[in-house]
Structures are given as structure tokens and as C-alpha cells.
Amino acid sequence: QHLQDKFSVIYSVPAFSNLAELLLNSAPDIIVVASPTDTHLSVIEEILQHHTPKAILCEKPLSYTVNEARTIVQKCEDQGVRLLVNYIRRADPGVIEVKSRLNSGEIKVPFKAIVWYSKGLLHNGSHFLDLMIFWFGLVKSIKLIGEDRPFGDQDPGPDICVEFESGLAYFCSAKEENFSHYTVEVLAQNGRLRYEQGGEISWQASETHPTMRNSNRLRLTPAIIENDMSHYQYNVANQLSKALENSYNTLCNGKEGLIIIEFLESIVKQNTSIL
């Protein structure tokens, strides 16, 4: 009760002791579900039992299992609730700019990429699987290529190879207890794209080598693609506003979030020793 009262004073908004009490006293258009992953289904079921919001923004991953994720997607669809998954990188202006350059052919495929992630495939690895899907389209296949010990009880950290229509991405697991590490390096046909330091993006285009005949090299100085990860949740809110207006938006929807869980569950099933 003390924390509830303190929250109300600091933010000048009402606070409630449980979800049912909140929904009996208010009718929000948008509800954010940021509870532990294994409670997402029960929380969303309780929301839909008391209220039909315009949208639910659910923290990633949607669930630990395909069956629960499918149930969440179906229940929201049945009640006409727009379901979105909070993969924040999709809303970043720099990430959207890269997508635009890929669509225009300014960044040319096919490609090959290395993705480093730490702290588990479902939680943090899924962020970068979603990022690569946003940039390069649907996945054709995912294959386990290496094992690592589990991080936590439900979130292993394997090395995997992900095949897209236009290239391959190798996801390599780093040990979070040593240090956090999240980077992407994409070698396109005409340059190198790097995503590192939590969201800094650079493009190093290829050019004719000044002294070696019939040879190309990467330009010595990369060009920075401006990002706005310091306001990442604000960017998500802007994209959510577009979604509610039925305008083009870059957010991950429920069905896309389900596809990610389907692929990741298939990796775990490929080798149960990583559980």
C-alpha cells in the first residue's frame, strides 16, 4: 500500500492493488503487459475477461511456449484487440532507415551476418532475430550449430544459423556473466553494416581501391546512421499511435511475435541437451 500511495503522489495518477481493481475503475484504450514472461497468458486472459482495449502492448517474448503464444494471439483476435510485441529496435529511426535503404537497393543483398547476443536466446536473442526479420524478411530455416550451457531455467544460449531468402545470419551466444554483448555485422554486396553499443549504426560502403587495379575496398571512414535509442520507448509509443490510426507502422504484431516463438522453440527441440 505504501508503494501504491507513493506512486500516486509522484505521478499524480491513481494506482491499484491488482488488475481486476484497475479494470473495474477505468477503461484504458491501451494496456501494457510488462509482467514476467510466464504470466503473460494469465494476465492477458484477465484483461480480456474484464475489458476490451484497443491494443495490448506485450513485453517480449510473447511466451515461453508456442501453445501459450498461440492462445494469446487467438484470444486477442477473437475480441478484436490489436496485439503488439515490444521489440523496441523496430521503432528506432536508425533501424527504419536501414530498412528503407534495403528496400531501395542502396544496401544490396545477398548478405552474410554475424549476430552476438548474451543473456539467453528467448529474451535477448529474440530481439535480434526480430531485428533481422524486420530488415531481411521471413526466415526460411533455423539450424542449431553449437551448444552452450543454459542461462536460467527456461532460456538457453545456443549458437544458431538462420537462413533468409537473401542471406545467412549466424547467431553466437556470449556469456552474460562475463559482460553483456549485443552486436550485428552485416556484409552486404556493396559494404558493411554494423549495429553495436546498444544501437549505434554505421554503414561502410565499398569503393574502388585507389592503387590496386580491379579491386574494391571498404571506405576508410564509416558513415553514421543516426539512431534514437535514448528515447526507445517514446519511439515505440509513436509507432503505436500510427498502428491505432491504421497507418503504416514498424511494430512487431502478435502473429510475428508468434512466428519468433515457433522458430525458437524448434531450436530447443533440435537438441534437448541445451535445456
Disulfide bonds with the S-S distance in Angstrom:
none
